Amino acid sequence: MPGGRGLQAMNVELVSDAYAIAANYLRRSGAIPDTLVTNERLLEIIIKLIQHGEFNKIRLANKAIAQFETQSEARAVA
């Protein structure tokens, strides 16, 4: 498929950018540890959002933060 590799490369950059924004915020707020280790749950949220059609990195980061925090609160209550 023509352009398939370009789209995949764009998605890698998009995931990377959105993850960096969201992880930076969550580290500063204390929601995730300040390490270089990738938070798999946050990464999964971002990938699912892209699969559902979100391609704006700022909106991706904001939605991922909101979902991450909501899931964390739900886990704390359970």
DRENROLO-619474 format. One line per field, with one value per atom (N, C-alpha, C, O): atom name; x, z, y. Coordinates in Angstrom, 1 decimal, decimal comma. Example, Ala and Ser with C-alpha at 12.3 -4.5 7.8 and 13.67 -1.06 7.14 Angstrom:
% residues 2
atom <- [N; CA; C; O; N; CA; C; O]
X <- [13,2; 12,3; 13,2; 14,2; 12,8; 13,7; 12,9; 13,4]
Z <- [7,8; 7,8; 7,8; 8,5; 7,1; 7,1; 7,9; 8,0]
Y <- [-5,7; -4,5; -3,3; -3,3; -2,2; -1,1; 0,0; 1,1]
This chain:
% residues 78
atom <- [N; CA; C; O; N; CA; C; O; N; CA; C; O; N; CA; C; O; N; CA; C; O; N; CA; C; O; N; CA; C; O; N; CA; C; O; N; CA; C; O; N; CA; C; O; N; CA; C; O; N; CA; C; O; N; CA; C; O; N; CA; C; O; N; CA; C; O; N; CA; C; O; N; CA; C; O; N; CA; C; O; N; CA; C; O; N; CA; C; O; N; CA; C; O; N; CA; C; O; N; CA; C; O; N; CA; C; O; N; CA; C; O; N; CA; C; O; N; CA; C; O; N; CA; C; O; N; CA; C; O; N; CA; C; O; N; CA; C; O; N; CA; C; O; N; CA; C; O; N; CA; C; O; N; CA; C; O; N; CA; C; O; N; CA; C; O; N; CA; C; O; N; CA; C; O; N; CA; C; O; N; CA; C; O; N; CA; C; O; N; CA; C; O; N; CA; C; O; N; CA; C; O; N; CA; C; O; N; CA; C; O; N; CA; C; O; N; CA; C; O; N; CA; C; O; N; CA; C; O; N; CA; C; O; N; CA; C; O; N; CA; C; O; N; CA; C; O; N; CA; C; O; N; CA; C; O; N; CA; C; O; N; CA; C; O; N; CA; C; O; N; CA; C; O; N; CA; C; O; N; CA; C; O; N; CA; C; O; N; CA; C; O; N; CA; C; O; N; CA; C; O; N; CA; C; O; N; CA; C; O; N; CA; C; O; N; CA; C; O; N; CA; C; O; N; CA; C; O; N; CA; C; O; N; CA; C; O; N; CA; C; O; N; CA; C; O; N; CA; C; O]
X <- [0,9; 0,0; 0,9; 1,7; 0,7; 1,6; 1,3; 0,1; 2,3; 2,2; 2,0; 2,0; 1,9; 1,8; 2,9; 2,6; 4,1; 5,2; 5,2; 5,5; 4,8; 4,8; 3,7; 3,9; 2,6; 1,5; 2,0; 1,7; 2,6; 3,1; 4,2; 4,2; 5,1; 6,1; 5,4; 5,9; 4,4; 3,7; 3,0; 3,1; 2,5; 1,8; 2,9; 2,6; 4,0; 5,1; 5,5; 5,6; 5,6; 5,9; 4,8; 5,0; 3,5; 2,4; 2,3; 2,0; 2,5; 2,4; 3,5; 3,3; 4,7; 5,8; 5,6; 5,8; 5,1; 4,8; 3,7; 3,9; 2,6; 1,5; 1,9; 1,6; 2,7; 3,2; 4,1; 3,9; 5,0; 5,9; 5,1; 5,5; 4,1; 3,3; 2,6; 2,7; 1,9; 1,1; 2,0; 1,7; 3,0; 3,9; 4,6; 4,7; 5,0; 5,6; 4,6; 4,9; 3,3; 2,3; 2,1; 2,1; 1,9; 1,6; 2,8; 2,6; 4,0; 5,2; 5,2; 5,5; 5,0; 5,0; 3,9; 4,0; 2,7; 1,6; 1,8; 1,0; 2,8; 3,0; 2,2; 2,2; 1,5; 0,7; 1,5; 1,0; 2,6; 3,5; 4,9; 5,3; 5,8; 7,1; 8,0; 7,8; 8,9; 9,8; 11,0; 12,1; 10,7; 11,7; 11,7; 10,8; 12,7; 12,7; 11,9; 11,8; 11,4; 10,6; 9,2; 8,6; 8,9; 7,6; 6,4; 6,5; 5,4; 4,2; 3,3; 2,8; 3,2; 2,5; 1,0; 0,4; 0,4; -1,0; -1,2; -2,2; -0,4; -0,5; -0,3; -1,1; 0,6; 0,9; -0,3; -0,7; -0,9; -2,0; -3,2; -3,9; -3,4; -4,5; -4,3; -5,3; -3,1; -2,8; -3,0; -3,6; -2,6; -2,7; -4,2; -4,6; -5,0; -6,4; -7,1; -8,0; -6,7; -7,3; -7,0; -7,8; -5,8; -5,4; -6,2; -6,7; -6,4; -7,2; -8,6; -9,3; -9,1; -10,5; -10,5; -11,6; -9,4; -9,5; -9,0; -9,1; -8,4; -7,8; -6,4; -5,5; -6,1; -4,7; -4,1; -3,0; -4,7; -4,1; -3,4; -3,9; -2,1; -1,2; -1,6; -1,5; -2,1; -2,5; -3,8; -3,9; -4,7; -6,0; -5,7; -6,3; -4,8; -4,4; -3,9; -4,3; -2,9; -2,3; -3,4; -3,4; -4,2; -5,2; -6,2; -6,6; -6,7; -7,6; -6,9; -7,6; -5,7; -5,0; -4,8; -4,9; -4,4; -4,3; -5,6; -5,6; -6,7; -8,0; -8,4; -8,8; -8,2; -8,5; -7,6; -8,0; -6,3; -5,3; -5,7; -5,7; -6,0; -6,4; -7,7; -7,9; -8,7; -10,0; -9,8; -10,3; -8,9; -8,7; -7,9; -8,2; -7,0; -6,3; -7,2; -7,0; -8,1; -9,1; -10,0; -10,3; -10,4; -11,3; -10,5; -11,1; -9,2; -8,4; -8,2; -8,2; -8,1; -7,9; -9,1; -9,0; -10,3; -11,6; -11,8; -12,4; -11,5; -11,8; -11,0; -11,1]
Z <- [0,0; 0,0; 0,0; 0,9; -1,0; -1,0; 0,2; 0,6; 0,7; 1,9; 3,2; 4,2; 3,2; 4,4; 5,4; 6,6; 5,0; 5,9; 6,4; 7,6; 5,6; 6,0; 7,1; 8,1; 7,0; 8,0; 9,2; 10,3; 9,1; 10,3; 11,0; 12,3; 10,3; 10,9; 11,6; 12,6; 10,9; 11,5; 12,9; 13,8; 12,9; 14,1; 15,2; 16,4; 14,9; 15,9; 16,5; 17,7; 15,6; 16,1; 17,0; 18,0; 16,5; 17,2; 18,6; 19,6; 18,6; 19,9; 20,8; 22,0; 20,3; 21,1; 21,6; 22,8; 20,8; 21,2; 22,3; 23,4; 22,0; 23,0; 24,3; 25,4; 24,2; 25,4; 26,2; 27,5; 25,6; 26,3; 27,0; 28,2; 26,4; 27,0; 28,2; 29,3; 28,0; 29,1; 30,2; 31,4; 29,9; 31,0; 31,8; 33,0; 31,1; 31,8; 32,8; 34,0; 32,4; 33,3; 34,5; 35,6; 34,2; 35,2; 36,2; 37,4; 35,7; 36,6; 37,5; 38,7; 37,0; 37,8; 38,8; 39,9; 38,5; 39,4; 40,4; 41,4; 40,2; 41,1; 40,8; 41,6; 39,7; 39,4; 38,9; 39,0; 38,3; 37,9; 38,4; 38,5; 38,6; 39,1; 38,0; 36,8; 38,5; 37,7; 37,2; 37,8; 36,3; 35,8; 34,3; 33,7; 33,7; 32,2; 31,7; 30,5; 32,6; 32,2; 31,6; 32,2; 30,5; 29,9; 30,7; 31,1; 30,9; 31,6; 30,6; 29,8; 30,7; 29,7; 29,6; 28,6; 30,8; 30,8; 30,1; 29,3; 30,3; 29,6; 28,1; 27,3; 27,7; 26,3; 25,6; 24,5; 26,3; 25,8; 25,6; 24,6; 26,5; 26,4; 25,1; 24,4; 24,9; 23,7; 22,4; 21,5; 22,4; 21,2; 20,9; 19,7; 21,9; 21,7; 21,2; 20,4; 21,7; 21,3; 19,8; 19,1; 19,4; 18,0; 17,1; 16,0; 17,6; 16,9; 16,7; 15,8; 17,6; 17,6; 16,8; 16,8; 16,2; 15,3; 15,8; 15,1; 17,0; 17,5; 17,0; 17,3; 16,3; 15,7; 16,1; 15,6; 17,0; 17,5; 18,8; 19,7; 18,8; 19,9; 21,2; 22,3; 21,2; 22,4; 23,0; 24,2; 22,1; 22,5; 23,0; 24,0; 22,3; 22,7; 24,1; 24,9; 24,3; 25,7; 26,7; 27,8; 26,5; 27,4; 27,7; 28,9; 26,7; 26,9; 27,6; 28,5; 27,3; 27,9; 29,4; 30,3; 29,7; 31,1; 31,9; 33,0; 31,3; 31,9; 32,2; 33,2; 31,1; 31,3; 32,3; 33,1; 32,3; 33,2; 34,7; 35,5; 34,9; 36,2; 36,7; 37,8; 35,8; 36,1; 36,5; 37,4; 35,7; 36,0; 37,3; 38,1; 37,6; 38,8; 40,0; 41,1; 39,9; 41,0; 41,2; 42,3; 40,1; 40,2; 40,9; 41,7; 40,6; 41,2; 42,7; 43,5; 43,0; 44,4; 45,3; 46,4; 44,7; 45,4; 45,5; 46,5; 44,5; 44,5; 45,5; 45,6]
Y <- [-1,2; 0,0; 1,2; 1,4; 2,1; 3,3; 4,2; 4,4; 4,7; 5,6; 4,9; 5,6; 3,6; 2,9; 3,1; 3,3; 3,2; 3,4; 4,8; 5,0; 5,8; 7,2; 7,3; 8,1; 6,7; 6,8; 6,1; 6,6; 5,0; 4,3; 5,2; 5,3; 5,8; 6,7; 7,9; 8,3; 8,4; 9,5; 9,1; 9,8; 7,9; 7,4; 7,2; 7,4; 6,7; 6,5; 7,9; 8,0; 8,9; 10,2; 10,8; 11,4; 10,6; 11,0; 10,4; 11,0; 9,1; 8,3; 8,9; 9,1; 9,0; 9,5; 10,9; 11,2; 11,8; 13,2; 13,2; 13,9; 12,5; 12,5; 11,9; 12,3; 10,8; 10,1; 11,0; 11,1; 11,7; 12,6; 13,7; 14,0; 14,3; 15,4; 14,8; 15,4; 13,7; 13,1; 12,6; 12,9; 11,9; 11,4; 12,5; 12,4; 13,6; 14,7; 15,3; 15,5; 15,5; 16,0; 15,0; 15,4; 13,7; 12,7; 12,6; 12,3; 12,7; 12,6; 13,8; 13,7; 15,0; 16,2; 16,2; 16,8; 15,6; 15,5; 14,4; 14,3; 13,5; 12,4; 11,2; 10,2; 11,2; 10,0; 8,8; 7,7; 9,1; 8,0; 8,4; 9,5; 7,3; 7,6; 8,4; 8,2; 9,1; 9,9; 9,0; 9,1; 8,1; 7,2; 7,3; 7,9; 6,6; 6,5; 5,3; 5,1; 4,6; 3,4; 3,8; 4,7; 3,2; 3,6; 3,0; 1,9; 3,8; 3,4; 2,7; 3,4; 1,4; 0,6; 1,0; 1,0; 1,3; 1,6; 2,9; 3,0; 3,9; 5,2; 5,0; 5,5; 4,2; 3,9; 3,2; 3,6; 2,3; 1,6; 2,5; 2,4; 3,4; 4,4; 5,3; 5,5; 5,7; 6,6; 5,8; 6,3; 4,6; 3,8; 3,5; 3,6; 3,2; 3,0; 4,3; 4,2; 5,4; 6,7; 6,9; 7,4; 6,6; 6,8; 5,8; 6,2; 4,6; 3,6; 4,0; 3,6; 4,9; 5,4; 6,7; 7,4; 7,1; 8,3; 9,6; 10,6; 9,6; 10,9; 11,0; 10,2; 12,1; 12,3; 13,6; 14,0; 14,4; 15,6; 15,3; 14,9; 15,6; 15,2; 15,8; 15,2; 17,1; 17,7; 17,1; 16,8; 16,9; 16,2; 14,8; 14,4; 14,1; 12,8; 12,8; 12,0; 13,7; 13,7; 14,1; 13,4; 15,0; 15,4; 14,3; 14,1; 13,7; 12,5; 11,4; 10,7; 11,1; 10,0; 10,3; 9,5; 11,6; 12,0; 11,8; 11,2; 12,2; 12,1; 10,6; 10,3; 9,8; 8,4; 7,7; 6,9; 8,1; 7,5; 7,8; 7,0; 9,1; 9,5; 8,9; 8,5; 8,8; 8,2; 6,7; 6,2; 6,0; 4,6; 4,4; 3,5; 5,4; 5,3; 5,5; 4,9; 6,5; 6,7; 5,5; 5,1; 4,9; 3,7; 2,5; 1,8; 2,4; 1,3; 1,6; 0,7; 2,9; 3,2; 2,9; 2,6; 3,1; 2,9; 1,4; 0,9; 0,6; -0,8; -1,6; -2,8]
